[in-house]
Amino acid sequence: MAGQKISQPIQSFDPDAYLMDDGQLDGSYRVVADKTARNAIPVSKRKVGAMVAWIESAVATFKQFAGPDTTNTEWTNDANWVGASGGGLVSITYADIMTAIAEGTLSAGTTYKITDRGDVALFFQAVSANQLSVDGTRIMLCPADYATETDAYGNVWLGVWNDALSPSSGELVIWGGQVWKNASGNVGASVDDITLDAEWTLITKAAFTNYEYTQLVFGCQYDWINDYAVKQWDNFDNIFAYNADFDVYNNCNISDWNCNRVGFNMYSNHCRGIYNNSSTVEITLNSNETGTINNNGPLINSIYGNINKGNISNNNNNGTIQANGCDGTIELNLNNGYISQNYNAGGISLNTINVTNIYYNYNIGEITGNSNVGLIVENHNNGYIVNCSSGANPCDIKNNVNNGNISGVFAADVTDPIVNKP
């Protein structure tokens, strides 16, 4: 319902590969990625008068199909697509749409373009005199380039900021979903998850001048009373959300929506947000219901296939973070191996200097505070594996099935301690 605050975490996700398909309105309103996707909309979803949003030449386009019929010949003919106007589309400010909702003067079936929200605009269709549709469209400004390269406009991009960079004055990075320009050749530091220090100057979305941002189209849900997006999704099946009760920043705004590029993929992530990661290969197929994926360093190859209820954050390793299922967090790890295929109800956290793997663990406790040069593998336990250190010698902790703790300082292998072992 319009104006209703949505505060619960994500529970289910849209299966449709398109950004938005308003089936309740008989396919009269749709959001797709580009003109090719517009032309590929099935005949069953086409109708004369349908309104479709897509990206064309890096600019968001919102047009209405004028007919005369929905055959492929007519549907793919650009001359039949006209600027949505009149009874089909009304431009309005946020203040005026709120007044119209309160006074019950919306026109059912009309799409309203809210011109001063969403970076560029929001599009929502009225379903009654005082209610807008739950799902709408956001045209948003996102950093234009996540690759390490010089673009066609002379901008030198370094990707997502991290403290291992060696920038020159004038070069650009991304942090907190915005673009920053280096001031004097120093890497500086992050102040928080959306701010860099004085070594960087923010290029705002309101005043950029050299194509530092690009327009992208998203499906979204909006909290009209509290005036912010609460859920947003793209055509790569990434679905992020904002909960004012426990999120510090709006993940819909700060996530790295445009980071897909040659050599890097971000798709099918269902979580609260993905931002400020410098990983190099992929962030895919993760589902962490109440957490975010953020601030992971440049040495990580891949973050994929994880299912957890906490955050995957502040990790920096030369391996992957994959196939974990836990109710805790995966964070603050610094290692040269893998963190993979763990199933636990606790956390995997604060591990350092592990040059191999932490994997195939099934436990209801924690794997935490380890500093070892060996393996922590194939454990099945209801207790903890905590505060372990092998000193200068390799130490394997492996193949354990126990209901107790494994902890201490070991100079040799710990292969099969029995603590209430089944």
C-alpha positions as CSV (number, residue, x, y, z in Angstrom):
1,M,0.0,0.0,0.0
2,A,1.3,3.5,-0.8
3,G,2.9,5.1,2.2
4,Q,3.3,1.8,4.1
5,K,6.7,1.4,5.6
6,I,8.4,-1.8,4.7
7,S,10.8,-2.8,7.5
8,Q,11.1,-6.6,7.3
9,P,14.1,-8.3,5.7
10,I,13.8,-9.8,2.2
11,Q,11.9,-13.1,2.4
12,S,11.4,-13.9,-1.3
13,F,12.7,-12.7,-4.6
14,D,11.3,-11.9,-8.0
15,P,11.8,-14.9,-10.4
16,D,11.2,-12.8,-13.6
17,A,14.4,-12.1,-15.5
18,Y,13.0,-8.7,-16.6
19,L,13.3,-5.9,-14.2
20,M,9.6,-5.4,-13.8
21,D,6.5,-6.9,-15.4
22,D,3.2,-5.5,-14.2
23,G,1.1,-8.6,-14.9
24,Q,-1.8,-7.1,-12.9
25,L,-2.1,-4.4,-15.5
26,D,-2.1,-6.9,-18.4
27,G,1.5,-6.2,-19.4
28,S,0.8,-2.5,-19.9
29,Y,4.0,-1.4,-18.1
30,R,7.4,-3.0,-18.4
31,V,11.1,-2.3,-17.6
32,V,13.8,-3.9,-19.6
33,A,17.6,-3.5,-20.0
34,D,17.8,-2.2,-23.6
35,K,16.1,-2.0,-27.0
36,T,17.0,-5.6,-27.8
37,A,15.2,-6.7,-24.7
38,R,12.2,-4.5,-25.6
39,N,12.0,-6.1,-29.0
40,A,12.1,-9.6,-27.4
41,I,9.1,-9.0,-25.1
42,P,6.8,-12.0,-25.8
43,V,3.7,-11.3,-27.9
44,S,1.5,-12.3,-24.9
45,K,2.9,-9.3,-23.0
46,R,2.5,-6.7,-25.7
47,K,-0.4,-4.4,-26.2
48,V,-1.1,-1.1,-28.0
49,G,-0.6,1.7,-25.4
50,A,2.0,-0.3,-23.4
51,M,4.7,1.7,-21.8
52,V,8.3,0.4,-21.6
53,A,11.5,1.8,-20.1
54,W,15.0,0.9,-21.4
55,I,18.5,2.2,-21.8
56,E,19.4,3.6,-25.2
57,S,22.8,5.3,-26.0
58,A,23.5,5.5,-22.2
59,V,20.3,7.4,-21.6
60,A,17.1,6.1,-19.9
61,T,14.2,6.0,-22.3
62,F,10.5,5.7,-21.4
63,K,8.2,5.4,-24.4
64,Q,4.7,4.2,-25.3
65,F,3.8,1.8,-28.1
66,A,1.4,3.4,-30.5
67,G,0.6,0.3,-32.7
68,P,-1.2,-0.3,-34.9
69,D,-0.8,-4.0,-33.8
70,T,1.7,-6.1,-31.8
71,T,3.2,-8.2,-34.6
72,N,7.0,-8.3,-34.6
73,T,7.1,-6.0,-37.7
74,E,5.2,-3.2,-35.8
75,W,6.6,-3.9,-32.3
76,T,10.2,-3.6,-33.4
77,N,9.6,-0.5,-35.6
78,D,11.1,2.5,-33.6
79,A,8.6,4.8,-35.4
80,N,5.8,3.2,-33.5
81,W,7.3,4.1,-30.1
82,V,6.4,7.6,-29.0
83,G,7.2,9.7,-26.0
84,A,4.7,8.7,-23.2
85,S,2.5,11.7,-22.5
86,G,-1.0,12.9,-22.0
87,G,-3.1,10.5,-20.0
88,G,-0.4,7.9,-20.1
89,L,2.3,9.9,-18.3
90,V,2.2,12.8,-15.9
91,S,5.4,14.6,-14.6
92,I,5.1,15.6,-11.0
93,T,7.3,16.5,-8.0
94,Y,7.5,14.4,-4.8
95,A,5.6,17.1,-2.8
96,D,2.8,17.1,-5.4
97,I,2.5,13.3,-5.6
98,M,2.2,13.1,-1.8
99,T,-0.6,15.8,-1.9
100,A,-2.4,13.8,-4.6
101,I,-2.2,10.6,-2.6
102,A,-3.5,12.4,0.5
103,E,-6.3,14.1,-1.3
104,G,-7.3,11.1,-3.5
105,T,-6.7,12.8,-6.8
106,L,-4.5,10.3,-8.6
107,S,-5.9,9.0,-11.9
108,A,-5.9,5.1,-11.9
109,G,-4.0,3.7,-14.8
110,T,-1.8,6.8,-15.2
111,T,1.9,6.5,-14.8
112,Y,3.5,9.3,-12.7
113,K,7.0,10.5,-13.3
114,I,8.4,11.9,-10.0
115,T,11.0,14.2,-11.4
116,D,12.9,15.1,-8.2
117,R,13.6,11.6,-6.8
118,G,15.7,8.5,-7.7
119,D,18.6,10.7,-9.1
120,V,16.8,11.1,-12.5
121,A,13.2,10.1,-11.9
122,L,10.8,7.5,-10.4
123,F,7.9,6.0,-12.4
124,F,5.0,4.6,-10.6
125,Q,1.5,3.8,-11.9
126,A,-1.6,4.7,-9.9
127,V,-3.9,1.8,-9.1
128,S,-6.6,3.9,-7.4
129,A,-7.3,7.5,-6.5
130,N,-5.0,7.4,-3.5
131,Q,-2.6,4.5,-4.1
132,L,0.4,3.8,-6.3
133,S,1.6,0.4,-7.5
134,V,4.0,-1.4,-5.2
135,D,6.6,-2.0,-8.0
136,G,7.8,0.9,-10.1
137,T,10.9,2.1,-12.0
138,R,13.9,4.1,-10.9
139,I,16.3,5.8,-13.3
140,M,19.4,6.2,-11.3
141,L,22.9,7.7,-11.8
142,C,25.7,5.1,-11.3
143,P,29.5,5.4,-11.6
144,A,30.2,5.0,-15.3
145,D,33.2,2.7,-15.2
146,Y,34.5,0.1,-12.7
147,A,37.4,-1.1,-14.9
148,T,41.0,0.1,-14.5
149,E,41.2,2.1,-17.7
150,T,41.1,5.5,-19.4
151,D,37.6,6.1,-20.9
152,A,36.7,7.9,-24.1
153,Y,36.3,11.2,-22.2
154,G,39.8,11.1,-20.7
155,N,38.8,10.0,-17.2
156,V,41.3,7.7,-15.6
157,W,39.5,5.0,-13.6
158,L,41.1,2.9,-10.8
159,G,38.0,0.9,-9.8
160,V,36.8,0.6,-6.3
161,W,39.0,2.5,-3.8
162,N,41.3,0.4,-1.6
163,D,44.4,1.2,0.4
164,A,46.7,-0.7,-2.0
165,L,46.1,1.8,-4.8
166,S,48.8,4.2,-6.1
167,P,46.8,7.0,-7.5
168,S,47.9,10.1,-9.4
169,S,46.2,13.5,-9.0
170,G,43.0,13.6,-11.0
171,E,42.4,9.9,-11.2
172,L,39.0,8.5,-10.3
173,V,37.8,5.8,-7.9
174,I,34.4,4.6,-6.6
175,W,33.4,4.5,-3.0
176,G,29.9,4.3,-1.4
177,G,28.3,4.2,-4.9
178,Q,29.8,7.6,-5.9
179,V,32.8,8.9,-7.8
180,W,35.8,10.5,-6.2
181,K,38.8,12.4,-7.7
182,N,42.2,12.2,-6.3
183,A,43.6,15.5,-5.0
184,S,47.4,15.1,-4.7
185,G,48.6,11.6,-5.5
186,N,48.1,10.1,-2.1
187,V,45.9,7.0,-1.5
188,G,44.3,8.4,1.7
189,A,41.8,6.5,3.7
190,S,38.1,5.7,4.0
191,V,36.3,7.7,6.7
192,D,33.3,5.4,6.6
193,D,31.4,3.3,4.1
194,I,30.3,6.3,2.0
195,T,33.1,8.8,2.5
196,L,36.8,9.1,1.7
197,D,39.2,11.5,3.4
198,A,40.5,14.9,2.2
199,E,42.9,13.2,-0.3
200,W,39.7,12.7,-2.5
201,T,37.1,15.1,-3.8
202,L,33.6,13.9,-4.3
203,I,32.1,14.3,-7.8
204,T,28.5,14.7,-7.0
205,K,25.6,13.5,-9.1
206,A,24.2,16.9,-9.2
207,A,27.3,18.6,-10.7
208,F,29.3,16.1,-12.7
209,T,30.6,17.4,-16.0
210,N,32.6,14.7,-17.9
211,Y,30.4,11.6,-18.0
212,E,31.5,10.3,-14.6
213,Y,28.0,8.9,-14.1
214,T,25.7,7.0,-16.3
215,Q,21.9,6.4,-16.3
216,L,20.6,2.9,-15.5
217,V,17.1,1.6,-15.1
218,F,15.9,-0.5,-12.1
219,G,12.8,-1.9,-10.7
220,C,12.1,-0.6,-7.2
221,Q,9.8,-0.3,-4.3
222,Y,9.5,3.1,-2.5
223,D,8.5,4.1,1.0
224,W,6.5,7.3,0.1
225,I,5.9,8.5,3.7
226,N,9.6,8.1,4.8
227,D,10.9,9.1,1.3
228,Y,13.4,6.4,0.3
229,A,13.7,3.3,-1.8
230,V,13.3,0.1,0.2
231,K,14.0,-2.5,-2.5
232,Q,15.7,-2.4,-5.9
233,W,16.6,-4.9,-8.6
234,D,18.4,-5.0,-11.9
235,N,18.3,-7.2,-15.0
236,F,21.2,-9.3,-13.6
237,D,18.9,-10.8,-10.9
238,N,20.6,-8.7,-8.1
239,I,18.0,-7.7,-5.5
240,F,19.0,-5.4,-2.7
241,A,17.0,-3.7,0.1
242,Y,17.1,-1.1,2.8
243,N,15.8,-1.4,6.3
244,A,15.9,1.8,8.3
245,D,15.8,-0.2,11.6
246,F,19.3,-1.6,11.2
247,D,21.0,-0.4,8.0
248,V,23.2,2.6,8.5
249,Y,23.1,3.6,4.8
250,N,20.6,3.0,2.0
251,N,21.9,-0.1,0.2
252,C,19.8,0.7,-2.8
253,N,21.8,4.0,-3.3
254,I,25.3,2.9,-2.4
255,S,25.5,-0.6,-4.0
256,D,27.8,-1.1,-7.0
257,W,25.1,-1.7,-9.6
258,N,27.2,-1.0,-12.6
259,C,30.3,-3.1,-11.7
260,N,29.7,-5.8,-14.3
261,R,32.4,-5.6,-16.9
262,V,34.8,-7.7,-19.0
263,G,36.4,-10.2,-16.5
264,F,34.1,-9.5,-13.6
265,N,30.5,-10.6,-13.0
266,M,27.9,-9.6,-10.4
267,Y,24.6,-11.5,-10.7
268,S,21.9,-13.4,-8.8
269,N,22.8,-11.9,-5.5
270,H,19.9,-11.6,-3.1
271,C,21.0,-9.7,0.0
272,R,20.8,-6.2,1.5
273,G,23.5,-4.7,-0.6
274,I,26.9,-5.1,-2.4
275,Y,29.3,-2.2,-2.2
276,N,33.0,-1.2,-1.8
277,N,34.4,-4.6,-2.9
278,S,37.7,-4.8,-4.8
279,S,37.5,-8.5,-5.6
280,T,38.6,-9.3,-9.1
281,V,36.5,-12.1,-10.7
282,E,32.9,-12.4,-9.5
283,I,30.3,-11.8,-6.8
284,T,27.5,-14.2,-7.7
285,L,24.7,-16.4,-6.5
286,N,24.9,-15.2,-2.9
287,S,21.9,-15.1,-0.6
288,N,22.5,-13.5,2.8
289,E,19.0,-12.5,4.0
290,T,19.9,-9.8,6.5
291,G,23.5,-8.9,5.6
292,T,25.6,-7.1,3.0
293,I,28.7,-8.0,1.0
294,N,31.0,-5.1,1.4
295,N,34.6,-3.9,1.9
296,N,36.2,-7.1,0.7
297,G,39.8,-6.5,-0.6
298,P,41.4,-6.7,-4.0
299,L,43.1,-10.1,-3.5
300,I,39.8,-12.1,-3.4
301,N,39.1,-13.9,-6.6
302,S,35.4,-14.8,-6.1
303,I,32.6,-14.5,-3.6
304,Y,29.8,-16.9,-4.7
305,G,27.2,-19.4,-3.6
306,N,27.1,-18.3,0.0
307,I,23.9,-18.5,2.1
308,N,24.0,-16.8,5.4
309,K,22.2,-14.3,7.6
310,G,25.1,-12.0,8.4
311,N,27.6,-10.0,6.4
312,I,30.4,-11.1,4.1
313,S,32.8,-8.2,4.7
314,N,36.3,-7.0,5.3
315,N,37.9,-10.1,3.9
316,N,41.2,-10.1,2.0
317,N,42.5,-13.4,0.6
318,N,43.9,-15.0,-2.5
319,G,41.3,-17.6,-2.7
320,T,37.5,-17.6,-2.8
321,I,34.6,-17.3,-0.3
322,Q,32.1,-19.8,-1.6
323,A,29.3,-22.2,-0.7
324,N,29.1,-21.2,2.9
325,G,25.8,-21.7,4.8
326,C,25.6,-20.1,8.2
327,D,23.5,-17.9,10.5
328,G,26.5,-15.8,11.4
329,T,29.0,-13.6,9.5
330,I,32.0,-14.2,7.3
331,E,34.3,-11.3,8.0
332,L,37.7,-9.9,8.8
333,N,39.6,-12.9,7.3
334,L,43.0,-12.4,5.9
335,N,44.3,-15.5,4.2
336,N,45.8,-17.0,1.0
337,G,43.4,-19.9,0.7
338,Y,39.7,-20.7,0.6
339,I,36.8,-20.2,2.9
340,S,34.3,-22.6,1.4
341,Q,31.4,-25.0,1.9
342,N,30.9,-24.4,5.6
343,Y,27.5,-25.0,7.2
344,N,27.3,-23.5,10.7
345,A,25.1,-21.4,12.9
346,G,27.9,-19.3,14.1
347,G,30.5,-17.1,12.5
348,I,33.6,-17.6,10.4
349,S,35.6,-14.6,11.5
350,L,38.9,-13.0,12.5
351,N,41.1,-15.6,10.9
352,T,44.5,-14.5,9.8
353,I,47.6,-15.8,7.9
354,N,46.1,-19.1,6.8
355,V,47.9,-20.1,3.6
356,T,45.6,-22.9,2.7
357,N,41.9,-23.6,3.4
358,I,39.0,-23.4,5.9
359,Y,36.4,-25.7,4.4
360,Y,33.9,-28.6,4.6
361,N,33.1,-27.7,8.2
362,Y,29.6,-28.5,9.7
363,N,29.1,-26.9,13.1
364,I,26.8,-24.9,15.3
365,G,29.7,-23.0,16.9
366,E,32.3,-20.7,15.6
367,I,35.5,-20.9,13.6
368,T,37.3,-17.8,14.8
369,G,40.5,-16.2,15.8
370,N,42.8,-18.7,14.1
371,S,46.3,-18.0,13.0
372,N,47.7,-21.1,11.4
373,V,49.7,-22.3,8.4
374,G,47.7,-25.5,7.9
375,L,44.2,-26.7,7.3
376,I,41.0,-26.5,9.2
377,V,39.0,-29.1,7.3
378,E,36.1,-31.5,7.4
379,N,35.1,-30.9,10.9
380,H,31.7,-31.9,12.3
381,N,31.1,-30.4,15.7
382,N,28.6,-28.7,17.9
383,G,31.3,-26.7,19.7
384,Y,34.0,-24.2,18.8
385,I,37.3,-24.2,16.9
386,V,38.8,-21.1,18.5
387,N,41.9,-19.1,19.1
388,C,44.2,-21.7,17.5
389,S,47.8,-20.9,16.5
390,S,50.5,-23.2,15.2
391,G,53.3,-20.8,15.8
392,A,56.0,-21.3,13.2
393,N,55.0,-24.9,12.4
394,P,52.3,-26.2,10.1
395,C,49.3,-27.4,12.0
396,D,46.4,-29.3,10.5
397,I,43.0,-29.4,12.4
398,K,41.0,-31.9,10.4
399,N,38.5,-34.8,10.2
400,N,37.1,-34.1,13.6
401,V,33.7,-35.1,14.7
402,N,33.1,-33.8,18.2
403,N,30.7,-31.9,20.5
404,G,33.4,-29.9,22.3
405,N,36.1,-27.3,21.8
406,I,39.3,-27.4,19.8
407,S,41.6,-24.6,21.0
408,G,45.1,-23.8,22.1
409,V,48.6,-23.4,20.7
410,F,49.8,-26.3,18.6
411,A,53.2,-27.2,17.2
412,A,51.9,-30.4,15.7
413,D,48.9,-31.8,13.9
414,V,45.7,-32.1,15.7
415,T,44.0,-34.9,13.7
416,D,41.3,-36.5,15.8
417,P,40.7,-35.3,19.3
418,I,37.7,-37.0,21.0
419,V,35.3,-34.8,23.0
420,N,32.0,-36.6,23.4
421,K,32.6,-38.0,19.9
422,P,29.6,-39.8,18.5
